[in-house]
């Protein structure tokens, strides 16, 4: 029998983990919504954000460390500049080119980012400044609690998804971005600068992704290469919610975080589960928490190929 208090505690942790994923997922969805690019370097970009705080906030590379708050702000600014640089130097050259070419470019960029970080720091874990440790927690009903980094992630993720929804629905620039995403050629005829819209999309995306990378690192006390591996899980969350839906990316991430934590707690470590109809007993080992969201994603996509909130595109031949 499932203990309600334990279930609630695990579920709260899953929501917090999903909020961490949501920030990176919304960055992914934002790029696809405006440009149609599947950015498979999203996990590596989050990792760059995580390690940038190490660069600015510790004396690992620089002669003196900046205050923790300044390191975080500077990291977000670096994310903005990186977005502008990538659009101007790389992605502007691929406007109108086949989608596969752009996907290969993102894979190459992911390898470059990973190699650069490995060159600077090696493969080892790098601790964050003590001010970013977030070793506190928030008490909740039924004796549950949520880790400080998770609590902050929930608040920031809600703010970001709300701001982005208002931005796209209630501002002129947001309307221009939606028009460009809907029909790029028509937007160009009406005088919309596609280069500027793409530059803005990449800037917003990488800034939000950098925040997600920082919070992912804060949840474990520092930056590590394991942040890169979350890219696959985050991609599953985005596909589940709908590739071009920012609210869908948020909801999909929460669901994936919940499934991962519940699966890790209840189904890992050789836990025996009886399947009555087959009269068998299944034993699940370590790692099933990461597999469960993928199984759920497969089932959902078979029923709703465009995800929960994705735009259905019908092509007539």
Protein Blocks (a to p, Z undefined) as FASTA:
>chain_A
ZZfklmmmmmmmmmmmmmmmmmmmmmmmmmmmmnopacfklmmmmmmmmmmmmmmmmckl
mmbdcdfklmmmmmmmmmmmmmmmmmmmmmmmmgoiafklmmmmmmmmmmmmmmmmmmmn
ojbdcdddfklnopaccddehhiacdfklmmmmmmmmmmmmmmmmmmmmcmklmmmmmmm
mommlmmmnopafklmmmmmmmmmmmmmmmmmmmmmmmnopacfklmmmmmmmmmmmmmn
opklmklmmmmmmmmmmmmmmmmmmmgghiacddfklopacdddehklmmmmmmmmmmmm
mmmmnojkbccddddZZ
